[in-house]
Amino acid sequence: MVESLTPTLDSMAIRLQKIIANAGIASRREAERLIDEGRVSVNGSVVGQQGTLADPKVDRIKVNGRLLPAQEKKIYMVFNKPRGCLTTVKDDRERPTVMDFFKDLPARLYPVGRLDFNTEGLLLFTNDGELSKKLLSPKSNVPRTYVVKVRGVPDEKDLNRLRKGVRLDNRPTGPMKVHVQRTTGKNSVLSMQLTEGKYRHIKRVCEKVGHPIVKINRTRFGNLDLTELPLGAYRFLTPREVRSLTALVRDTGKS
């Protein structure tokens, strides 16, 4: 057991695996494995016991011999992504990315998941690596809601196929909620809610039932929406919104 520093009024000792996860180096479960393998040290002493506490503001914590970076204040932001930009931090072909819209933020933020180049809508950003991984975990079942314009008018058989799940990459997709909002000439506008995010998921499942995509807009992620947020704009989440996101994934990753 690593000797703890003398407690002070400002100290905040928390479990090592959580500190490592918060630093974005590994998930909490992966951090536990690193501790078991003797690859974590605190103040020069190797930690070999789960449940060891440390204070990230005071203690020198190393993983694989490297000092953990100082913990940043956790920031959470929602962005209304326009079409024509990549959901990536950097593109080696110098194409537009979502990061072009906020270069002057006080911390380095990362997108939670991704939206395709020509997909619009809600994209969450944060520097909270642990929460990001939980939100994207299939175990969390975090709902994503989309307004999707497709060619043609799906009948009830098509809609039921989507609701039950279709096969992608030789595996069935999970069930989703879907209904027709309205028809516009030869096209239809659907509301689609799903809890998983395979590569080009919506585009591919709609093509499977014979209704290619015209336009996709993600309108909700968990309990977040885009109320009064124009395309290309962002805002920081309220404490209440952060708590609602945390509540969605509170039990994820527990043994």
N, C-alpha and C positions, 0 to 999 in steps of 0.2 A: 504494500500500500504506500502510495506516495505521501510524504509528509505535506500537510496543508500549511499554507502561510497563516500567520496570525490573523484572525478575522478582524475586519474593520467594519465600521458602519456602512461603508460604500462597497464592501465586497459582495460578490454574487456568485457563489459556487454552484455550478451545475454539472451534470454528467458529461464526461469527456466525449462520448459518442455524439451527443447533441451539439457540442461545441464544434466538432469536426464537420458534422452535417451542415451546421449553420454557415460554416466557412465555404461551403460549396465543393469540398474536396471529395466527399463520398456520401452515400446515403447513411442513415443511422445504422442500419444492419451491416453495411460494408465497413463502417467505422468500428463496430464491435469485432469484426473479423480482424481488422488491423491491430486492435488492442490485443486480441488473443495471440496474434503472431509476433507480439513484442516489437511492433513497428511504431509505437507511440511512446513519447517520453514527456515528462513534466518536470521542469526545473532540473534537467539533467538525469533524472531517474526514469528508467524504463517502467512503463505501467503494464502489469500483467493481470489485473483484476477488473472485471466489469463493475460498473457502478462507482468508479473513482470520480471524485468531484474535483473541479478546478475552477479558477476564476479567469476567464479569457482576458480580462482587463489588466491582470496582475501577473499571472503565471506564464512562464515560457513553455509553450506547447509545441512539440515537433512531431511531424509525421514523416516517416522515411528520412529522418535527418534534416528535414526542412522546417523552418519556423513557420507556424501559421501566421497569415497576415492579420494585422489588426482588424478587429471586427468593425464593419461599417454599420451605420444606422440602417435598419431595414426600411426599404422604400418600396411602395407598391403603386403602380400606375396603370391606367387603362387608356388605350389608344384606339382611335377609329381609323383603321388602316384603309387607305385608298387603293385602287387598282394600280398595277404597274410598278410595284416594288417588291423586293424579296424579303422574306422574314429570315434574316440572317444578320449577324453583327458585321460581317465583312464579305465582299464578293471579289474573287480574284479576277473577274472579268469587268470589274468597275461598273456593274449595273446598279441602278438605284436600290437602296435598301431602306428598311424601316428606320434604321439608325440616323438617316439623313434628316429626320424630322425633329430630333432633339439632341443636338450636339452639346448643349450647354447645361446638362443636368449635373447636379452636385455629386453623383455617384454613377458607377458603371452598372447599367441595368441590362437584363437579358430577357428575350421573349419567352413566354411560357407556351411551348408548342409552336406551331407555325400555321400561317395561312398562305395559300398558293399565291403566285405572282399576280393573278387577276382576280383574286378573291378580296372582297371588302369586308370591313367590320371589326368587331371587338377583338382586341389582342391585349393580353395582360403582360406587363413587364414587372420584374422585381430583381433584387439582388439577394433574395431569400431562397437559397438553393434547396433547402430541405422542403419548404412548402411547394416550390415549383415541381419537384420530383413527385411529391404526393398528389398534386393536382393532376399530373399526367399519368399516374399509375392506373392501370385498368381496374385495380381493386377499389379505387375511390368512387368510380361511377359518377364523376362530375358531369352534369348535363351541359351540352352545347346546343344552342338553338340557332337555326339558320332560316333565312328566307331565300328560297331557291326558285329561279325562273328556268323552266324546262320547255323543250319543244314538244308540242302535242298536248293531249289531255289524258292523263293517266286514269284508267278505269279502276274499279274496286279491286280487281285481281292484281293489277300492278301495285296498288297501294299496299295490299296485304302481303305481297312478296317483300316489299321494303320493310313493313312492320315486323315481319317474322325474321328477316335477315336473309341476305343472298350470299353466295360464295365468292370470296376474293382470295387469290393466292392459295386456292385449294382448301380454304377454311371458311366456315360460315361467319358472317358478321353478326354482331349482336342485334337484338331487336331495337327498333326505333319508333318514335311517335311521328306520324306524318299525316297531313291532310291537305286538301286543296283549298287555298285561300280565295283564289279567283282565277278566271280564265281571261286572257287578253288575245283575241283573235285566234291564231293557231298555237299559241303558247299558254302555259299555265304557271301560276305562282304557288309554290308549296311552302308549308311550314314543316321543318324537319328538326326533330330533337334526337340526339344520340349521345352516348356516353363513352364512345371510343373514337380514336382518330387515326385510322390507317392512312397510308399514303394516298392522297387524292381520293379520299373515301367517298364523299358525296358524288363527285363527278363519275366515279366508276360504278357505284351502285345504281345511279340513275341510268347510265348507259346500259347496264345489265337488263333493265326492264324496258328498254326501248325509248327512253326519253332523255336525249342528250342535254347537257347543261347550256344555258345561255348566260346566266349570271348567278353568283353566290354572294350572300351577305350574312355574316354571322352577327346576330343581334343580341345574344346573351351568352355568358359563360358563368356557370353556377348561378349565383344570385346577382351578378353584375349585368348592367345593360348600358345602352348608349344614349340615354335620355339627354337631349340638348347638347350633344357632343358632335360638332361638325366633322366631316371627313378631313383627315390630316391633323386633327387636334388631339390633345391628351389632357388628362387631369389625374391628380393623385387621389387615391382611395381614402375614404374616411375611416376612422378607427372602427366604426360599426361594420363597414364593408370588409375590412381585414378580418374581423372576428367571424363574420359569416363564412368567409373562405376557409378559415382555420377549422371551423366547426364541420365543414363538409368532409374533411379528411382527418379528423381527430383520431380515429381508430386505425388508420392505415399504418401497416408495418408493425403493429403490435403482435407479440407472440401468442 
